[in-house]
Amino acid sequence: MRTASIDLERVGEMSVARKGLSPETVAEAVLDLDGARDITMTITPDGASEHLMVAIDGSRAFLGLVRPDGLLQFVVNGGNLEGVHTFSIGGQDAEIENRYLPEIRTAAVAVEEWLRAEGALSGGHWERQ
């Protein structure tokens, strides 16, 4: 199990940092943001050379994994994922394909599984950009 630090940013506000958090606590922090608009959380496992950016807008999230070998984004498995959704990141609206926007609960599970370094993710997979 890896502990992690999180930095939470809201447009127009100072960022809030928390350190030494368990995977469960980080997942709960993601769930607590359900319904919030235009939030970015950066999750960094202690001692790791990678970090996970989680953008939250309403009931959806966008997960981008930044590693030394490149950028990956989370893709939701199955379901009706066609079309695009207007999503706000850093104060800017963007049209993002639905397959890259899991519901908050799926995003929280993916974050916890990633921190536990369990390999395959139950709700989706990483896609290289």
Phi, psi and omega in degrees: 000130178260136170272164186212164172250148174233144171240125182249125181237132173241139181303128177083004180233158176291148180285155179242129181245143174225143185233160175066036185268144176285162176304321179296318181294321178295316178299319177297322178297323176294312180300324180297342182267004179304126180094345179289156181245138170055056179246141173235128177243128174254125182245123181236113176296140180300128178078007183264158177258019179229162174211158183245126176262125178241113176261134183236132177216101183076234183261010182237161180222158173235128182245122177239122181260118181258115180236163179302332181267008175136189183252136176234151174233150182283135177241129181287138176280142169060193176073182178271095188245018179283160177091182182232164181224137175284124188227134182260123177231122177059035178083002181243134175278140178221147174270115183239138178299138181304330182294344178261006185235081178291157170296158184304317182299317178296319179298317181297319177296316179299318178299313180297316179297320178297315179295328178282352180054048184273004180089241183296144179264140186287330186256001182176198181209167179268138178237129180289140178254000000 
